Amino acid sequence: MKLGLWFTINAVIAVLFGLGFILMPAQLLSLYAVELPVQGIFVAQLYGCALLGFGIITGMLRNATPSSGEVRAVLLGLLVSELLGFAFSLWYQLQGMANSLGWLTVVLYLVLGLGFAYFYFKKPAA
């Protein structure tokens, strides 16, 4: 798989979830059996803003040179973000904080994190 395709996949996922958290956070979280007070809805919308930004960044980088310093910096940032997201979502899922749909979040973070790790540590083509 090429980095451009991986960035595109991430962009689609991030933009969809980002818009969901911005426009209908309570409805999206209810799918996970999570209810938040008004303050929590606000934080969920801020999270959606970050996801939307990540989606735009990766979408714009889909044609960038994989070995450039800027792309490597983005890869490292996304790798850290995804692996931390995996760790937290796994922890909360194992604590029974969300329903079985929460496993989708765990898997998404893991797969995206592994993909960014692959591209970050991949040796550049000669």
KEVEX-344338 format. One record per atom (N, C-alpha, C, O, CB): residue in one letter; atom name; z, x, y. Coordinates in nm, 3 decimals. Glycine has a CB too. Example, Ala and Ser with C-alpha at 12.3 -4.5 7.8 and 13.67 -1.06 7.14 Angstrom:
# KEVEX-344338
R; A; N; 0.780; 1.319; -0.569
R; A; CA; 0.780; 1.230; -0.450
R; A; C; 0.780; 1.320; -0.330
R; A; O; 0.846; 1.424; -0.332
R; A; CB; 0.905; 1.131; -0.447
R; S; N; 0.708; 1.285; -0.225
R; S; CA; 0.714; 1.367; -0.106
R; S; C; 0.787; 1.290; 0.003
R; S; O; 0.804; 1.341; 0.114
R; S; CB; 0.572; 1.408; -0.060
END
This chain:
# KEVEX-344338
R; M; N; 0.000; 0.084; -0.118
R; M; CA; 0.000; 0.000; 0.000
R; M; C; 0.000; 0.088; 0.124
R; M; O; 0.060; 0.196; 0.125
R; M; CB; 0.121; -0.095; 0.000
R; K; N; -0.066; 0.043; 0.227
R; K; CA; -0.075; 0.118; 0.352
R; K; C; 0.031; 0.069; 0.449
R; K; O; 0.075; -0.046; 0.444
R; K; CB; -0.216; 0.103; 0.414
R; L; N; 0.072; 0.159; 0.538
R; L; CA; 0.175; 0.128; 0.636
R; L; C; 0.134; 0.011; 0.725
R; L; O; 0.218; -0.073; 0.758
R; L; CB; 0.206; 0.250; 0.721
R; G; N; 0.008; 0.004; 0.763
R; G; CA; -0.037; -0.106; 0.849
R; G; C; -0.014; -0.242; 0.786
R; G; O; 0.027; -0.336; 0.854
R; G; CB; -0.185; -0.090; 0.881
R; L; N; -0.038; -0.253; 0.657
R; L; CA; -0.013; -0.378; 0.587
R; L; C; 0.137; -0.407; 0.583
R; L; O; 0.179; -0.522; 0.601
R; L; CB; -0.071; -0.374; 0.444
R; W; N; 0.217; -0.303; 0.559
R; W; CA; 0.363; -0.322; 0.554
R; W; C; 0.416; -0.368; 0.689
R; W; O; 0.500; -0.457; 0.696
R; W; CB; 0.433; -0.191; 0.511
R; F; N; 0.366; -0.308; 0.797
R; F; CA; 0.405; -0.352; 0.931
R; F; C; 0.363; -0.497; 0.955
R; F; O; 0.437; -0.573; 1.017
R; F; CB; 0.342; -0.260; 1.038
R; T; N; 0.246; -0.535; 0.906
R; T; CA; 0.199; -0.673; 0.923
R; T; C; 0.287; -0.771; 0.847
R; T; O; 0.323; -0.876; 0.900
R; T; CB; 0.053; -0.686; 0.876
R; I; N; 0.324; -0.737; 0.724
R; I; CA; 0.413; -0.823; 0.645
R; I; C; 0.546; -0.839; 0.717
R; I; O; 0.597; -0.950; 0.729
R; I; CB; 0.435; -0.764; 0.502
R; N; N; 0.601; -0.728; 0.764
R; N; CA; 0.728; -0.734; 0.837
R; N; C; 0.714; -0.819; 0.963
R; N; O; 0.802; -0.898; 0.995
R; N; CB; 0.776; -0.593; 0.874
R; A; N; 0.603; -0.802; 1.034
R; A; CA; 0.582; -0.876; 1.158
R; A; C; 0.581; -1.026; 1.132
R; A; O; 0.643; -1.102; 1.206
R; A; CB; 0.451; -0.833; 1.224
R; V; N; 0.512; -1.069; 1.029
R; V; CA; 0.504; -1.212; 0.998
R; V; C; 0.644; -1.267; 0.964
R; V; O; 0.684; -1.371; 1.015
R; V; CB; 0.406; -1.237; 0.880
R; I; N; 0.716; -1.197; 0.878
R; I; CA; 0.850; -1.242; 0.839
R; I; C; 0.943; -1.245; 0.960
R; I; O; 1.014; -1.343; 0.981
R; I; CB; 0.909; -1.150; 0.729
R; A; N; 0.942; -1.138; 1.039
R; A; CA; 1.031; -1.129; 1.154
R; A; C; 0.999; -1.235; 1.259
R; A; O; 1.091; -1.296; 1.315
R; A; CB; 1.023; -0.991; 1.217
R; V; N; 0.872; -1.258; 1.287
R; V; CA; 0.834; -1.358; 1.387
R; V; C; 0.872; -1.498; 1.339
R; V; O; 0.924; -1.577; 1.417
R; V; CB; 0.683; -1.350; 1.417
R; L; N; 0.846; -1.529; 1.213
R; L; CA; 0.880; -1.662; 1.163
R; L; C; 1.030; -1.688; 1.168
R; L; O; 1.074; -1.792; 1.217
R; L; CB; 0.829; -1.678; 1.019
R; F; N; 1.108; -1.593; 1.116
R; F; CA; 1.254; -1.611; 1.120
R; F; C; 1.304; -1.605; 1.264
R; F; O; 1.395; -1.680; 1.301
R; F; CB; 1.324; -1.504; 1.035
R; G; N; 1.247; -1.518; 1.346
R; G; CA; 1.288; -1.509; 1.485
R; G; C; 1.267; -1.640; 1.559
R; G; O; 1.357; -1.687; 1.629
R; G; CB; 1.212; -1.398; 1.555
R; L; N; 1.150; -1.698; 1.545
R; L; CA; 1.124; -1.827; 1.610
R; L; C; 1.215; -1.936; 1.554
R; L; O; 1.262; -2.023; 1.628
R; L; CB; 0.977; -1.868; 1.591
R; G; N; 1.240; -1.931; 1.424
R; G; CA; 1.331; -2.029; 1.364
R; G; C; 1.471; -2.019; 1.423
R; G; O; 1.531; -2.122; 1.456
R; G; CB; 1.339; -2.008; 1.213
R; F; N; 1.522; -1.897; 1.438
R; F; CA; 1.656; -1.879; 1.494
R; F; C; 1.660; -1.911; 1.644
R; F; O; 1.764; -1.953; 1.694
R; F; CB; 1.703; -1.737; 1.472
R; I; N; 1.551; -1.893; 1.714
R; I; CA; 1.547; -1.924; 1.857
R; I; C; 1.536; -2.075; 1.878
R; I; O; 1.612; -2.133; 1.957
R; I; CB; 1.429; -1.852; 1.925
R; L; N; 1.443; -2.140; 1.809
R; L; CA; 1.410; -2.279; 1.835
R; L; C; 1.497; -2.381; 1.761
R; L; O; 1.523; -2.489; 1.813
R; L; CB; 1.269; -2.303; 1.801
R; M; N; 1.542; -2.347; 1.640
R; M; CA; 1.620; -2.444; 1.562
R; M; C; 1.724; -2.373; 1.475
R; M; O; 1.720; -2.383; 1.352
R; M; CB; 1.526; -2.530; 1.474
R; P; N; 1.816; -2.302; 1.540
R; P; CA; 1.912; -2.223; 1.463
R; P; C; 2.002; -2.308; 1.373
R; P; O; 2.029; -2.269; 1.259
R; P; CB; 1.998; -2.143; 1.557
R; A; N; 2.048; -2.421; 1.421
R; A; CA; 2.138; -2.504; 1.340
R; A; C; 2.066; -2.555; 1.215
R; A; O; 2.124; -2.555; 1.106
R; A; CB; 2.191; -2.623; 1.422
R; Q; N; 1.942; -2.598; 1.230
R; Q; CA; 1.866; -2.649; 1.116
R; Q; C; 1.836; -2.538; 1.016
R; Q; O; 1.846; -2.559; 0.895
R; Q; CB; 1.737; -2.713; 1.164
R; L; N; 1.799; -2.421; 1.066
R; L; CA; 1.770; -2.308; 0.978
R; L; C; 1.895; -2.267; 0.901
R; L; O; 1.889; -2.246; 0.779
R; L; CB; 1.714; -2.189; 1.058
R; L; N; 2.006; -2.255; 0.969
R; L; CA; 2.129; -2.213; 0.903
R; L; C; 2.182; -2.320; 0.807
R; L; O; 2.248; -2.287; 0.709
R; L; CB; 2.236; -2.181; 1.006
R; S; N; 2.153; -2.447; 0.835
R; S; CA; 2.199; -2.552; 0.744
R; S; C; 2.133; -2.539; 0.606
R; S; O; 2.190; -2.583; 0.506
R; S; CB; 2.170; -2.690; 0.803
R; L; N; 2.014; -2.481; 0.600
R; L; CA; 1.949; -2.456; 0.472
R; L; C; 2.032; -2.363; 0.385
R; L; O; 2.025; -2.367; 0.262
R; L; CB; 1.809; -2.397; 0.493
R; Y; N; 2.112; -2.278; 0.449
R; Y; CA; 2.200; -2.183; 0.380
R; Y; C; 2.342; -2.239; 0.365
R; Y; O; 2.432; -2.167; 0.321
R; Y; CB; 2.203; -2.050; 0.455
R; A; N; 2.362; -2.364; 0.400
R; A; CA; 2.494; -2.428; 0.399
R; A; C; 2.589; -2.359; 0.495
R; A; O; 2.708; -2.346; 0.467
R; A; CB; 2.552; -2.427; 0.257
R; V; N; 2.536; -2.316; 0.610
R; V; CA; 2.617; -2.251; 0.712
R; V; C; 2.617; -2.338; 0.837
R; V; O; 2.511; -2.379; 0.885
R; V; CB; 2.563; -2.108; 0.745
R; E; N; 2.736; -2.367; 0.888
R; E; CA; 2.750; -2.443; 1.012
R; E; C; 2.817; -2.354; 1.115
R; E; O; 2.913; -2.283; 1.084
R; E; CB; 2.832; -2.574; 0.991
R; L; N; 2.766; -2.357; 1.237
R; L; CA; 2.822; -2.274; 1.343
R; L; C; 2.861; -2.359; 1.463
R; L; O; 2.797; -2.461; 1.490
R; L; CB; 2.721; -2.167; 1.385
R; P; N; 2.966; -2.318; 1.535
R; P; CA; 2.995; -2.384; 1.663
R; P; C; 2.889; -2.345; 1.766
R; P; O; 2.801; -2.264; 1.737
R; P; CB; 3.137; -2.345; 1.714
R; V; N; 2.898; -2.402; 1.883
R; V; CA; 2.800; -2.376; 1.989
R; V; C; 2.789; -2.226; 2.018
R; V; O; 2.678; -2.175; 2.039
R; V; CB; 2.838; -2.451; 2.117
R; Q; N; 2.901; -2.155; 2.019
R; Q; CA; 2.897; -2.012; 2.046
R; Q; C; 2.820; -1.937; 1.936
R; Q; O; 2.749; -1.841; 1.965
R; Q; CB; 3.041; -1.956; 2.058
R; G; N; 2.835; -1.982; 1.813
R; G; CA; 2.763; -1.920; 1.702
R; G; C; 2.613; -1.947; 1.710
R; G; O; 2.532; -1.861; 1.674
R; G; CB; 2.817; -1.971; 1.569
R; I; N; 2.577; -2.065; 1.757
R; I; CA; 2.435; -2.099; 1.777
R; I; C; 2.374; -2.003; 1.878
R; I; O; 2.262; -1.955; 1.861
R; I; CB; 2.418; -2.247; 1.824
R; F; N; 2.450; -1.976; 1.985
R; F; CA; 2.403; -1.882; 2.087
R; F; C; 2.378; -1.744; 2.025
R; F; O; 2.275; -1.682; 2.052
R; F; CB; 2.506; -1.872; 2.202
R; V; N; 2.471; -1.695; 1.944
R; V; CA; 2.455; -1.564; 1.879
R; V; C; 2.336; -1.566; 1.783
R; V; O; 2.262; -1.468; 1.775
R; V; CB; 2.584; -1.526; 1.803
R; A; N; 2.317; -1.677; 1.712
R; A; CA; 2.201; -1.689; 1.622
R; A; C; 2.071; -1.682; 1.702
R; A; O; 1.973; -1.623; 1.656
R; A; CB; 2.208; -1.821; 1.542
R; Q; N; 2.069; -1.743; 1.820
R; Q; CA; 1.949; -1.736; 1.903
R; Q; C; 1.924; -1.594; 1.954
R; Q; O; 1.810; -1.550; 1.962
R; Q; CB; 1.961; -1.832; 2.021
R; L; N; 2.031; -1.522; 1.987
R; L; CA; 2.015; -1.382; 2.026
R; L; C; 1.958; -1.301; 1.910
R; L; O; 1.872; -1.215; 1.930
R; L; CB; 2.149; -1.322; 2.072
R; Y; N; 2.005; -1.327; 1.789
R; Y; CA; 1.952; -1.262; 1.669
R; Y; C; 1.802; -1.293; 1.655
R; Y; O; 1.722; -1.205; 1.623
R; Y; CB; 2.030; -1.307; 1.541
R; G; N; 1.766; -1.418; 1.680
R; G; CA; 1.625; -1.457; 1.676
R; G; C; 1.541; -1.380; 1.776
R; G; O; 1.427; -1.343; 1.747
R; G; CB; 1.611; -1.605; 1.701
R; C; N; 1.598; -1.355; 1.894
R; C; CA; 1.527; -1.276; 1.995
R; C; C; 1.500; -1.135; 1.944
R; C; O; 1.392; -1.080; 1.964
R; C; CB; 1.607; -1.271; 2.127
R; A; N; 1.601; -1.075; 1.879
R; A; CA; 1.584; -0.940; 1.824
R; A; C; 1.478; -0.940; 1.715
R; A; O; 1.393; -0.851; 1.711
R; A; CB; 1.717; -0.887; 1.769
R; L; N; 1.482; -1.040; 1.627
R; L; CA; 1.382; -1.047; 1.520
R; L; C; 1.241; -1.063; 1.578
R; L; O; 1.147; -1.000; 1.531
R; L; CB; 1.413; -1.164; 1.426
R; L; N; 1.228; -1.147; 1.679
R; L; CA; 1.098; -1.166; 1.742
R; L; C; 1.049; -1.034; 1.801
R; L; O; 0.931; -1.000; 1.789
R; L; CB; 1.107; -1.276; 1.852
R; G; N; 1.138; -0.959; 1.865
R; G; CA; 1.101; -0.828; 1.919
R; G; C; 1.058; -0.731; 1.810
R; G; O; 0.959; -0.660; 1.826
R; G; CB; 1.217; -0.769; 1.997
R; F; N; 1.133; -0.728; 1.697
R; F; CA; 1.095; -0.641; 1.585
R; F; C; 0.957; -0.680; 1.533
R; F; O; 0.876; -0.593; 1.500
R; F; CB; 1.200; -0.649; 1.472
R; G; N; 0.933; -0.809; 1.525
R; G; CA; 0.803; -0.856; 1.476
R; G; C; 0.689; -0.814; 1.567
R; G; O; 0.583; -0.773; 1.519
R; G; CB; 0.804; -1.006; 1.463
R; I; N; 0.711; -0.823; 1.696
R; I; CA; 0.607; -0.783; 1.791
R; I; C; 0.583; -0.632; 1.783
R; I; O; 0.469; -0.587; 1.784
R; I; CB; 0.647; -0.823; 1.935
R; I; N; 0.691; -0.554; 1.774
R; I; CA; 0.678; -0.408; 1.764
R; I; C; 0.598; -0.371; 1.639
R; I; O; 0.502; -0.294; 1.648
R; I; CB; 0.817; -0.340; 1.761
R; T; N; 0.637; -0.425; 1.524
R; T; CA; 0.566; -0.387; 1.401
R; T; C; 0.424; -0.441; 1.399
R; T; O; 0.334; -0.378; 1.344
R; T; CB; 0.641; -0.436; 1.279
R; G; N; 0.403; -0.557; 1.457
R; G; CA; 0.267; -0.610; 1.465
R; G; C; 0.177; -0.522; 1.551
R; G; O; 0.060; -0.500; 1.518
R; G; CB; 0.269; -0.752; 1.521
R; M; N; 0.232; -0.472; 1.661
R; M; CA; 0.153; -0.386; 1.750
R; M; C; 0.128; -0.248; 1.689
R; M; O; 0.032; -0.181; 1.725
R; M; CB; 0.223; -0.371; 1.884
R; L; N; 0.215; -0.205; 1.596
R; L; CA; 0.200; -0.073; 1.535
R; L; C; 0.117; -0.074; 1.408
R; L; O; 0.104; 0.031; 1.344
R; L; CB; 0.336; -0.015; 1.506
R; R; N; 0.063; -0.185; 1.369
R; R; CA; -0.006; -0.193; 1.240
R; R; C; -0.126; -0.100; 1.231
R; R; O; -0.168; -0.065; 1.120
R; R; CB; -0.051; -0.334; 1.216
R; N; N; -0.182; -0.058; 1.343
R; N; CA; -0.297; 0.034; 1.340
R; N; C; -0.261; 0.174; 1.389
R; N; O; -0.350; 0.256; 1.413
R; N; CB; -0.410; -0.022; 1.425
R; A; N; -0.132; 0.202; 1.403
R; A; CA; -0.089; 0.332; 1.454
R; A; C; -0.098; 0.440; 1.347
R; A; O; -0.104; 0.410; 1.227
R; A; CB; 0.055; 0.323; 1.507
R; T; N; -0.099; 0.564; 1.389
R; T; CA; -0.101; 0.678; 1.298
R; T; C; 0.036; 0.692; 1.233
R; T; O; 0.135; 0.710; 1.303
R; T; CB; -0.140; 0.810; 1.374
R; P; N; 0.043; 0.683; 1.099
R; P; CA; 0.173; 0.684; 1.031
R; P; C; 0.257; 0.809; 1.056
R; P; O; 0.380; 0.801; 1.052
R; P; CB; 0.152; 0.671; 0.885
R; S; N; 0.195; 0.922; 1.082
R; S; CA; 0.271; 1.046; 1.098
R; S; C; 0.315; 1.072; 1.242
R; S; O; 0.381; 1.173; 1.269
R; S; CB; 0.189; 1.163; 1.050
R; S; N; 0.282; 0.984; 1.335
R; S; CA; 0.321; 1.007; 1.474
R; S; C; 0.472; 0.997; 1.489
R; S; O; 0.538; 0.923; 1.415
R; S; CB; 0.251; 0.907; 1.569
R; G; N; 0.525; 1.070; 1.584
R; G; CA; 0.669; 1.069; 1.607
R; G; C; 0.722; 0.932; 1.643
R; G; O; 0.832; 0.895; 1.601
R; G; CB; 0.704; 1.166; 1.715
R; E; N; 0.645; 0.858; 1.720
R; E; CA; 0.688; 0.725; 1.760
R; E; C; 0.698; 0.630; 1.641
R; E; O; 0.793; 0.554; 1.629
R; E; CB; 0.593; 0.668; 1.864
R; V; N; 0.599; 0.636; 1.553
R; V; CA; 0.600; 0.551; 1.435
R; V; C; 0.715; 0.589; 1.343
R; V; O; 0.782; 0.503; 1.287
R; V; CB; 0.465; 0.560; 1.359
R; R; N; 0.738; 0.719; 1.329
R; R; CA; 0.850; 0.763; 1.244
R; R; C; 0.984; 0.717; 1.302
R; R; O; 1.074; 0.681; 1.227
R; R; CB; 0.850; 0.918; 1.231
R; A; N; 0.997; 0.716; 1.434
R; A; CA; 1.120; 0.667; 1.497
R; A; C; 1.140; 0.519; 1.468
R; A; O; 1.251; 0.476; 1.438
R; A; CB; 1.116; 0.692; 1.649
R; V; N; 1.033; 0.440; 1.478
R; V; CA; 1.041; 0.297; 1.448
R; V; C; 1.074; 0.277; 1.301
R; V; O; 1.156; 0.191; 1.267
R; V; CB; 0.908; 0.227; 1.484
R; L; N; 1.012; 0.354; 1.213
R; L; CA; 1.041; 0.344; 1.069
R; L; C; 1.189; 0.370; 1.041
R; L; O; 1.251; 0.297; 0.963
R; L; CB; 0.955; 0.443; 0.990
R; L; N; 1.244; 0.472; 1.103
R; L; CA; 1.385; 0.504; 1.081
R; L; C; 1.475; 0.393; 1.134
R; L; O; 1.571; 0.353; 1.068
R; L; CB; 1.422; 0.638; 1.148
R; G; N; 1.444; 0.343; 1.252
R; G; CA; 1.524; 0.233; 1.308
R; G; C; 1.520; 0.109; 1.220
R; G; O; 1.623; 0.046; 1.197
R; G; CB; 1.473; 0.198; 1.448
R; L; N; 1.402; 0.075; 1.171
R; L; CA; 1.389; -0.042; 1.084
R; L; C; 1.453; -0.017; 0.948
R; L; O; 1.511; -0.109; 0.890
R; L; CB; 1.242; -0.079; 1.066
R; L; N; 1.444; 0.104; 0.897
R; L; CA; 1.509; 0.138; 0.771
R; L; C; 1.660; 0.116; 0.782
R; L; O; 1.720; 0.053; 0.695
R; L; CB; 1.478; 0.284; 0.731
R; V; N; 1.720; 0.168; 0.886
R; V; CA; 1.865; 0.151; 0.906
R; V; C; 1.899; 0.004; 0.921
R; V; O; 1.994; -0.045; 0.860
R; V; CB; 1.913; 0.231; 1.030
R; S; N; 1.823; -0.067; 1.003
R; S; CA; 1.847; -0.209; 1.026
R; S; C; 1.839; -0.291; 0.896
R; S; O; 1.926; -0.373; 0.869
R; S; CB; 1.748; -0.263; 1.128
R; E; N; 1.735; -0.267; 0.819
R; E; CA; 1.715; -0.344; 0.695
R; E; C; 1.821; -0.311; 0.590
R; E; O; 1.871; -0.401; 0.522
R; E; CB; 1.576; -0.316; 0.637
R; L; N; 1.857; -0.184; 0.577
R; L; CA; 1.956; -0.149; 0.475
R; L; C; 2.096; -0.198; 0.514
R; L; O; 2.173; -0.238; 0.427
R; L; CB; 1.959; 0.002; 0.454
R; L; N; 2.129; -0.195; 0.642
R; L; CA; 2.256; -0.254; 0.685
R; L; C; 2.253; -0.406; 0.665
R; L; O; 2.352; -0.465; 0.622
R; L; CB; 2.284; -0.220; 0.833
R; G; N; 2.141; -0.468; 0.697
R; G; CA; 2.127; -0.612; 0.673
R; G; C; 2.143; -0.645; 0.526
R; G; O; 2.204; -0.746; 0.491
R; G; CB; 1.993; -0.661; 0.722
R; F; N; 2.087; -0.560; 0.440
R; F; CA; 2.103; -0.579; 0.296
R; F; C; 2.250; -0.571; 0.257
R; F; O; 2.300; -0.657; 0.184
R; F; CB; 2.021; -0.475; 0.219
R; A; N; 2.318; -0.468; 0.303
R; A; CA; 2.459; -0.449; 0.267
R; A; C; 2.544; -0.567; 0.312
R; A; O; 2.625; -0.618; 0.234
R; A; CB; 2.513; -0.319; 0.327
R; F; N; 2.527; -0.611; 0.436
R; F; CA; 2.607; -0.723; 0.485
R; F; C; 2.570; -0.854; 0.416
R; F; O; 2.658; -0.932; 0.380
R; F; CB; 2.589; -0.737; 0.636
R; S; N; 2.442; -0.879; 0.398
R; S; CA; 2.404; -1.005; 0.333
R; S; C; 2.448; -1.008; 0.188
R; S; O; 2.488; -1.113; 0.138
R; S; CB; 2.251; -1.026; 0.342
R; L; N; 2.442; -0.894; 0.118
R; L; CA; 2.491; -0.889; -0.019
R; L; C; 2.642; -0.914; -0.023
R; L; O; 2.689; -0.991; -0.106
R; L; CB; 2.458; -0.753; -0.083
R; W; N; 2.716; -0.850; 0.065
R; W; CA; 2.861; -0.868; 0.071
R; W; C; 2.896; -1.015; 0.093
R; W; O; 2.978; -1.071; 0.021
R; W; CB; 2.921; -0.781; 0.183
R; Y; N; 2.834; -1.077; 0.193
R; Y; CA; 2.865; -1.217; 0.222
R; Y; C; 2.821; -1.309; 0.110
R; Y; O; 2.888; -1.408; 0.080
R; Y; CB; 2.800; -1.259; 0.352
R; Q; N; 2.710; -1.278; 0.048
R; Q; CA; 2.663; -1.361; -0.064
R; Q; C; 2.762; -1.352; -0.180
R; Q; O; 2.794; -1.453; -0.242
R; Q; CB; 2.522; -1.317; -0.110
R; L; N; 2.809; -1.232; -0.210
R; L; CA; 2.905; -1.214; -0.319
R; L; C; 3.040; -1.279; -0.288
R; L; O; 3.117; -1.310; -0.379
R; L; CB; 2.925; -1.065; -0.347
R; Q; N; 3.070; -1.298; -0.159
R; Q; CA; 3.193; -1.367; -0.119
R; Q; C; 3.178; -1.519; -0.123
R; Q; O; 3.275; -1.591; -0.097
R; Q; CB; 3.234; -1.322; 0.021
R; G; N; 3.058; -1.568; -0.154
R; G; CA; 3.035; -1.711; -0.160
R; G; C; 3.021; -1.779; -0.025
R; G; O; 3.048; -1.898; -0.012
R; G; CB; 3.144; -1.775; -0.236
R; M; N; 2.980; -1.702; 0.076
R; M; CA; 2.970; -1.757; 0.212
R; M; C; 2.843; -1.841; 0.234
R; M; O; 2.836; -1.917; 0.330
R; M; CB; 2.973; -1.645; 0.313
R; A; N; 2.746; -1.827; 0.147
R; A; CA; 2.622; -1.903; 0.161
R; A; C; 2.583; -1.957; 0.024
R; A; O; 2.635; -1.913; -0.079
R; A; CB; 2.506; -1.815; 0.221
R; N; N; 2.493; -2.052; 0.024
R; N; CA; 2.448; -2.108; -0.103
R; N; C; 2.347; -2.013; -0.170
R; N; O; 2.328; -1.900; -0.125
R; N; CB; 2.384; -2.248; -0.081
R; S; N; 2.284; -2.060; -0.274
R; S; CA; 2.194; -1.973; -0.351
R; S; C; 2.073; -1.928; -0.269
R; S; O; 2.012; -1.827; -0.303
R; S; CB; 2.146; -2.045; -0.475
R; L; N; 2.037; -1.998; -0.163
R; L; CA; 1.927; -1.955; -0.078
R; L; C; 1.962; -1.822; -0.008
R; L; O; 1.872; -1.749; 0.033
R; L; CB; 1.895; -2.064; 0.027
R; G; N; 2.090; -1.792; 0.005
R; G; CA; 2.132; -1.666; 0.064
R; G; C; 2.079; -1.545; -0.011
R; G; O; 2.064; -1.438; 0.046
R; G; CB; 2.281; -1.660; 0.071
R; W; N; 2.052; -1.564; -0.141
R; W; CA; 1.995; -1.452; -0.218
R; W; C; 1.857; -1.414; -0.168
R; W; O; 1.816; -1.299; -0.181
R; W; CB; 1.988; -1.488; -0.367
R; L; N; 1.784; -1.510; -0.110
R; L; CA; 1.654; -1.478; -0.051
R; L; C; 1.672; -1.376; 0.061
R; L; O; 1.593; -1.282; 0.073
R; L; CB; 1.585; -1.606; 0.004
R; T; N; 1.774; -1.394; 0.142
R; T; CA; 1.801; -1.300; 0.251
R; T; C; 1.834; -1.163; 0.196
R; T; O; 1.786; -1.062; 0.247
R; T; CB; 1.916; -1.351; 0.338
R; V; N; 1.917; -1.159; 0.092
R; V; CA; 1.952; -1.030; 0.029
R; V; C; 1.826; -0.960; -0.019
R; V; O; 1.806; -0.842; 0.007
R; V; CB; 2.051; -1.052; -0.090
R; V; N; 1.741; -1.033; -0.089
R; V; CA; 1.618; -0.975; -0.144
R; V; C; 1.523; -0.931; -0.033
R; V; O; 1.464; -0.823; -0.041
R; V; CB; 1.548; -1.075; -0.237
R; L; N; 1.507; -1.013; 0.071
R; L; CA; 1.418; -0.974; 0.182
R; L; C; 1.464; -0.845; 0.247
R; L; O; 1.383; -0.755; 0.270
R; L; CB; 1.412; -1.087; 0.287
R; Y; N; 1.593; -0.834; 0.276
R; Y; CA; 1.644; -0.711; 0.337
R; Y; C; 1.623; -0.592; 0.244
R; Y; O; 1.585; -0.484; 0.289
R; Y; CB; 1.792; -0.726; 0.371
R; L; N; 1.650; -0.610; 0.115
R; L; CA; 1.634; -0.499; 0.020
R; L; C; 1.489; -0.454; 0.010
R; L; O; 1.460; -0.335; 0.018
R; L; CB; 1.686; -0.541; -0.118
R; V; N; 1.399; -0.549; -0.009
R; V; CA; 1.257; -0.514; -0.025
R; V; C; 1.203; -0.449; 0.102
R; V; O; 1.134; -0.347; 0.096
R; V; CB; 1.175; -0.639; -0.060
R; L; N; 1.233; -0.508; 0.218
R; L; CA; 1.185; -0.448; 0.343
R; L; C; 1.247; -0.311; 0.364
R; L; O; 1.178; -0.218; 0.408
R; L; CB; 1.216; -0.541; 0.462
R; G; N; 1.375; -0.296; 0.335
R; G; CA; 1.440; -0.167; 0.349
R; G; C; 1.379; -0.061; 0.259
R; G; O; 1.355; 0.052; 0.302
R; G; CB; 1.588; -0.179; 0.319
R; L; N; 1.353; -0.097; 0.134
R; L; CA; 1.290; -0.002; 0.041
R; L; C; 1.149; 0.035; 0.089
R; L; O; 1.108; 0.151; 0.077
R; L; CB; 1.284; -0.062; -0.101
R; G; N; 1.079; -0.062; 0.141
R; G; CA; 0.944; -0.032; 0.193
R; G; C; 0.949; 0.063; 0.310
R; G; O; 0.869; 0.157; 0.316
R; G; CB; 0.875; -0.161; 0.235
R; F; N; 1.040; 0.041; 0.404
R; F; CA; 1.051; 0.132; 0.518
R; F; C; 1.099; 0.269; 0.473
R; F; O; 1.058; 0.370; 0.530
R; F; CB; 1.145; 0.074; 0.624
R; A; N; 1.187; 0.274; 0.373
R; A; CA; 1.232; 0.403; 0.318
R; A; C; 1.113; 0.477; 0.257
R; A; O; 1.097; 0.598; 0.277
R; A; CB; 1.344; 0.382; 0.212
R; Y; N; 1.032; 0.405; 0.183
R; Y; CA; 0.914; 0.466; 0.120
R; Y; C; 0.824; 0.530; 0.225
R; Y; O; 0.785; 0.646; 0.212
R; Y; CB; 0.834; 0.361; 0.039
R; F; N; 0.792; 0.454; 0.330
R; F; CA; 0.701; 0.507; 0.430
R; F; C; 0.766; 0.615; 0.516
R; F; O; 0.697; 0.705; 0.564
R; F; CB; 0.650; 0.394; 0.517
R; Y; N; 0.896; 0.607; 0.536
R; Y; CA; 0.963; 0.710; 0.615
R; Y; C; 0.968; 0.843; 0.541
R; Y; O; 0.944; 0.948; 0.600
R; Y; CB; 1.105; 0.665; 0.651
R; F; N; 0.998; 0.838; 0.412
R; F; CA; 1.013; 0.962; 0.334
R; F; C; 0.884; 1.009; 0.266
R; F; O; 0.880; 1.116; 0.205
R; F; CB; 1.121; 0.943; 0.229
R; K; N; 0.779; 0.928; 0.275
R; K; CA; 0.651; 0.964; 0.214
R; K; C; 0.592; 1.087; 0.281
R; K; O; 0.591; 1.098; 0.404
R; K; CB; 0.551; 0.848; 0.223
R; K; N; 0.544; 1.179; 0.200
R; K; CA; 0.479; 1.299; 0.253
R; K; C; 0.346; 1.260; 0.318
R; K; O; 0.270; 1.182; 0.260
R; K; CB; 0.456; 1.405; 0.142
R; P; N; 0.318; 1.313; 0.436
R; P; CA; 0.190; 1.281; 0.500
R; P; C; 0.072; 1.335; 0.418
R; P; O; 0.081; 1.440; 0.353
R; P; CB; 0.186; 1.339; 0.642
R; A; N; -0.038; 1.262; 0.422
R; A; CA; -0.159; 1.303; 0.351
R; A; C; -0.211; 1.432; 0.413
R; A; O; -0.208; 1.450; 0.535
R; A; CB; -0.268; 1.191; 0.354
R; A; N; -0.259; 1.521; 0.329
R; A; CA; -0.309; 1.651; 0.377
R; A; C; -0.447; 1.642; 0.431
R; A; O; -0.503; 1.742; 0.475
R; A; CB; -0.306; 1.753; 0.268
END
